[in-house]
Amino acid sequence: MTVGADSAASAAACCAPLVTEPLGHDEAVELAHALKALADPTRLRLMSIVAASEGGEACVCDLIEPVGLSQSTVSHHLKVLTEAGFLTRSQRGTWAYFSLVPGALEGLAAVLGDA
């Protein structure tokens, strides 16, 4: 697995569910990276807002007010989620738009498995 834009997807692709076999060191590092990206209340809220937005995408300009943080702080959180492979970013003029990476959350859920 590689840390970066596809880490959530790669965690799901390379890792067997935790309940079926132990994780190797590299897989554990990658999974921890993905989980750390989600382990923040603001990031979870941002993911939820993006997912619930019309068309499944949201402009950063529409994400600032709901979380009550500055544009730079919201952008930082979005960058962390993008680097972890949960969101994609597209630029339109001066604004960035974010959408969920298809299957990223499902892939993470598959790795966590049914206990």
Backbone as CSV, one residue per row, in Angstrom:
resi,resn,N_x,N_y,N_z,CA_x,CA_y,CA_z,C_x,C_y,C_z
1,MET,0.833,-1.177,0.000,0.000,0.000,0.000,0.876,1.238,0.000
2,THR,0.367,2.309,-0.572,1.104,3.555,-0.583,0.277,4.646,0.055
3,VAL,0.929,5.500,0.824,0.245,6.631,1.421,0.050,7.661,0.333
4,GLY,-1.128,8.217,0.241,-1.378,9.226,-0.771,-2.820,9.219,-1.208
5,ALA,-3.040,9.692,-2.402,-4.392,9.912,-2.896,-5.231,8.651,-2.929
6,ASP,-4.621,7.492,-3.013,-5.422,6.270,-3.111,-5.242,5.368,-1.903
7,SER,-4.848,5.915,-0.753,-4.554,5.053,0.381,-5.775,4.325,0.921
8,ALA,-6.925,4.967,0.956,-8.119,4.271,1.443,-8.473,3.127,0.510
9,ALA,-8.414,3.378,-0.784,-8.712,2.332,-1.756,-7.663,1.234,-1.706
10,SER,-6.409,1.614,-1.546,-5.359,0.596,-1.519,-5.413,-0.212,-0.237
11,ALA,-5.842,0.402,0.860,-5.998,-0.342,2.101,-7.022,-1.440,1.912
12,ALA,-8.090,-1.120,1.227,-9.132,-2.111,0.992,-8.669,-3.184,0.021
13,ALA,-7.895,-2.791,-0.987,-7.484,-3.737,-2.017,-6.466,-4.745,-1.519
14,CYS,-5.603,-4.339,-0.611,-4.514,-5.239,-0.255,-4.715,-5.947,1.068
15,CYS,-5.643,-5.468,1.860,-5.769,-6.011,3.210,-6.962,-6.945,3.321
16,ALA,-6.704,-8.103,3.888,-7.804,-9.009,4.202,-8.533,-8.436,5.414
17,PRO,-9.796,-8.761,5.589,-10.495,-8.286,6.779,-9.725,-8.636,8.050
18,LEU,-9.730,-7.718,8.988,-8.978,-7.889,10.233,-9.344,-9.155,10.980
19,VAL,-10.570,-9.615,10.799,-11.027,-10.780,11.553,-10.615,-12.095,10.909
20,THR,-10.020,-12.044,9.703,-9.659,-13.303,9.049,-8.172,-13.618,9.127
21,GLU,-7.332,-12.572,9.175,-5.897,-12.800,9.316,-5.235,-11.536,9.838
22,PRO,-4.094,-11.694,10.535,-3.403,-10.526,11.091,-2.843,-9.628,9.988
23,LEU,-2.830,-8.336,10.262,-2.232,-7.377,9.334,-0.712,-7.415,9.436
24,GLY,-0.062,-7.226,8.312,1.379,-7.036,8.315,1.699,-5.605,8.697
25,HIS,2.960,-5.320,8.910,3.383,-3.987,9.324,2.944,-2.915,8.330
26,ASP,3.249,-3.095,7.054,2.919,-2.085,6.049,1.413,-1.866,5.938
27,GLU,0.650,-2.941,6.005,-0.809,-2.826,5.932,-1.348,-2.079,7.155
28,ALA,-0.767,-2.350,8.320,-1.201,-1.669,9.540,-0.897,-0.174,9.475
29,VAL,0.257,0.175,8.919,0.616,1.590,8.773,-0.374,2.284,7.845
30,GLU,-0.684,1.652,6.724,-1.610,2.242,5.756,-3.013,2.377,6.326
31,LEU,-3.480,1.360,7.002,-4.810,1.410,7.599,-4.868,2.485,8.683
32,ALA,-3.823,2.595,9.486,-3.770,3.628,10.524,-3.821,5.018,9.904
33,HIS,-3.138,5.207,8.772,-3.165,6.495,8.077,-4.600,6.845,7.665
34,ALA,-5.314,5.900,7.107,-6.692,6.140,6.684,-7.589,6.425,7.886
35,LEU,-7.425,5.653,8.942,-8.259,5.845,10.123,-7.973,7.181,10.807
36,LYS,-6.704,7.591,10.838,-6.351,8.884,11.425,-7.016,10.025,10.661
37,ALA,-7.108,9.887,9.357,-7.750,10.926,8.560,-9.216,11.078,8.942
38,LEU,-9.858,9.994,9.296,-11.277,10.038,9.664,-11.502,10.321,11.147
39,ALA,-10.469,10.166,11.954,-10.610,10.267,13.407,-10.601,11.713,13.894
40,ASP,-11.403,12.534,13.272,-11.510,13.940,13.641,-12.967,14.348,13.403
41,PRO,-13.616,14.949,14.392,-15.031,15.307,14.225,-15.289,16.232,13.041
42,THR,-14.403,17.188,12.817,-14.600,18.109,11.691,-14.500,17.369,10.370
43,ARG,-13.537,16.470,10.248,-13.387,15.715,8.999,-14.581,14.809,8.761
44,LEU,-15.098,14.206,9.805,-16.292,13.376,9.646,-17.481,14.221,9.196
45,ARG,-17.608,15.405,9.766,-18.695,16.302,9.346,-18.521,16.715,7.893
46,LEU,-17.294,17.049,7.503,-17.052,17.439,6.116,-17.395,16.303,5.164
47,MET,-17.005,15.087,5.501,-17.337,13.929,4.663,-18.849,13.799,4.536
48,SER,-19.554,13.964,5.634,-21.004,13.837,5.639,-21.662,14.934,4.798
49,ILE,-21.159,16.154,4.919,-21.720,17.267,4.149,-21.491,17.046,2.663
50,VAL,-20.288,16.642,2.297,-19.992,16.381,0.880,-20.891,15.269,0.352
51,ALA,-20.992,14.178,1.097,-21.808,13.038,0.653,-23.274,13.415,0.493
52,ALA,-23.781,14.292,1.357,-25.191,14.666,1.325,-25.485,15.814,0.360
53,SER,-24.446,16.408,-0.208,-24.630,17.539,-1.118,-25.226,17.089,-2.442
54,GLU,-25.932,18.011,-3.080,-26.528,17.727,-4.382,-25.443,17.293,-5.361
55,GLY,-25.659,16.190,-6.017,-24.688,15.662,-6.966,-23.489,15.009,-6.312
56,GLY,-23.503,14.909,-4.984,-22.407,14.248,-4.285,-21.108,15.023,-4.289
57,GLU,-21.191,16.338,-4.517,-19.985,17.154,-4.460,-20.316,18.502,-3.850
58,ALA,-19.285,19.121,-3.265,-19.493,20.411,-2.622,-18.287,21.309,-2.853
59,CYS,-18.577,22.579,-2.989,-17.541,23.599,-3.128,-17.007,23.916,-1.732
60,VAL,-15.722,24.151,-1.652,-15.142,24.519,-0.358,-15.851,25.740,0.214
61,CYS,-16.333,26.623,-0.641,-17.045,27.824,-0.179,-18.325,27.465,0.567
62,ASP,-18.904,26.311,0.285,-20.126,25.872,0.957,-19.854,25.036,2.205
63,LEU,-18.600,24.760,2.478,-18.250,23.916,3.617,-17.766,24.716,4.827
64,ILE,-17.473,25.972,4.624,-16.899,26.795,5.692,-17.928,27.100,6.777
65,GLU,-19.078,27.625,6.380,-20.098,28.014,7.360,-20.622,26.845,8.196
66,PRO,-20.949,25.702,7.591,-21.514,24.609,8.398,-20.602,24.108,9.513
67,VAL,-19.294,24.157,9.318,-18.377,23.672,10.366,-17.857,24.805,11.232
68,GLY,-18.110,26.062,10.829,-17.739,27.198,11.656,-16.249,27.426,11.803
69,LEU,-15.495,27.094,10.766,-14.050,27.272,10.803,-13.614,28.159,9.649
70,SER,-12.394,28.646,9.711,-11.874,29.491,8.643,-11.674,28.678,7.367
71,GLN,-11.600,29.379,6.253,-11.400,28.718,4.963,-10.093,27.937,4.952
72,SER,-9.041,28.496,5.553,-7.752,27.797,5.541,-7.794,26.521,6.379
73,THR,-8.516,26.543,7.492,-8.637,25.342,8.326,-9.464,24.274,7.622
74,VAL,-10.557,24.681,7.005,-11.386,23.731,6.253,-10.572,23.141,5.104
75,SER,-9.810,23.973,4.411,-8.974,23.483,3.310,-7.946,22.476,3.798
76,HIS,-7.386,22.713,4.973,-6.427,21.745,5.538,-7.102,20.397,5.777
77,HIS,-8.276,20.421,6.394,-8.988,19.163,6.658,-9.338,18.443,5.355
78,LEU,-9.751,19.200,4.354,-10.077,18.600,3.056,-8.831,18.009,2.403
79,LYS,-7.695,18.650,2.569,-6.443,18.131,2.023,-6.093,16.794,2.676
80,VAL,-6.253,16.706,3.989,-5.975,15.449,4.702,-6.872,14.337,4.179
81,LEU,-8.153,14.626,4.006,-9.098,13.617,3.500,-8.797,13.232,2.057
82,THR,-8.342,14.195,1.269,-7.981,13.914,-0.126,-6.726,13.053,-0.183
83,GLU,-5.714,13.401,0.591,-4.471,12.625,0.608,-4.686,11.210,1.124
84,ALA,-5.672,11.039,1.997,-5.978,9.708,2.533,-6.826,8.885,1.575
85,GLY,-7.281,9.509,0.482,-8.023,8.755,-0.520,-9.525,8.723,-0.342
86,PHE,-10.061,9.585,0.515,-11.498,9.604,0.739,-12.239,10.611,-0.141
87,LEU,-11.560,11.683,-0.532,-12.164,12.708,-1.364,-11.332,12.947,-2.618
88,THR,-11.994,13.402,-3.659,-11.292,13.896,-4.840,-11.533,15.395,-4.919
89,ARG,-10.615,16.079,-5.563,-10.674,17.535,-5.667,-10.615,17.931,-7.130
90,SER,-11.484,18.865,-7.522,-11.412,19.428,-8.868,-11.488,20.946,-8.750
91,GLN,-10.732,21.603,-9.582,-10.664,23.064,-9.554,-11.585,23.641,-10.617
92,ARG,-12.391,24.612,-10.242,-13.266,25.334,-11.181,-13.097,26.816,-10.900
93,GLY,-12.335,27.465,-11.738,-12.033,28.870,-11.492,-11.212,28.998,-10.225
94,THR,-11.680,29.810,-9.301,-10.932,30.005,-8.054,-11.376,29.052,-6.953
95,TRP,-12.416,28.259,-7.194,-12.951,27.390,-6.147,-12.618,25.921,-6.395
96,ALA,-12.429,25.219,-5.302,-12.190,23.783,-5.358,-13.472,23.062,-4.966
97,TYR,-13.774,21.996,-5.686,-14.949,21.166,-5.413,-14.474,19.779,-4.982
98,PHE,-15.187,19.205,-4.034,-14.806,17.911,-3.477,-15.951,16.923,-3.604
99,SER,-15.587,15.670,-3.851,-16.568,14.585,-3.888,-15.931,13.343,-3.279
100,LEU,-16.783,12.423,-2.828,-16.283,11.181,-2.241,-15.669,10.298,-3.318
101,VAL,-14.608,9.615,-2.972,-14.024,8.628,-3.872,-14.944,7.407,-3.832
102,PRO,-15.458,6.992,-4.984,-16.360,5.831,-4.996,-15.697,4.600,-4.366
103,GLY,-16.379,4.008,-3.415,-15.912,2.775,-2.789,-14.912,2.934,-1.665
104,ALA,-14.431,4.148,-1.397,-13.401,4.310,-0.366,-13.910,3.920,1.021
105,LEU,-15.085,4.389,1.380,-15.629,4.038,2.695,-16.038,2.576,2.760
106,GLU,-16.596,2.080,1.669,-16.979,0.668,1.635,-15.746,-0.224,1.748
107,GLY,-14.664,0.189,1.081,-13.421,-0.574,1.149,-12.866,-0.613,2.557
108,LEU,-12.918,0.515,3.236,-12.446,0.562,4.619,-13.318,-0.313,5.500
109,ALA,-14.625,-0.258,5.280,-15.539,-1.102,6.054,-15.257,-2.585,5.818
110,ALA,-14.904,-2.930,4.586,-14.591,-4.328,4.267,-13.347,-4.797,5.009
111,VAL,-12.357,-3.925,5.113,-11.126,-4.286,5.844,-11.441,-4.474,7.320
112,LEU,-12.274,-3.608,7.864,-12.616,-3.725,9.289,-13.441,-4.974,9.532
113,GLY,-14.229,-5.387,8.551,-14.967,-6.655,8.623,-15.996,-6.705,9.716
114,ASP,-16.711,-7.806,9.735,-17.703,-8.072,10.781,-17.017,-8.779,11.918
115,ALA,-17.076,-8.189,13.084,-16.454,-8.831,14.249,-17.394,-9.859,14.836
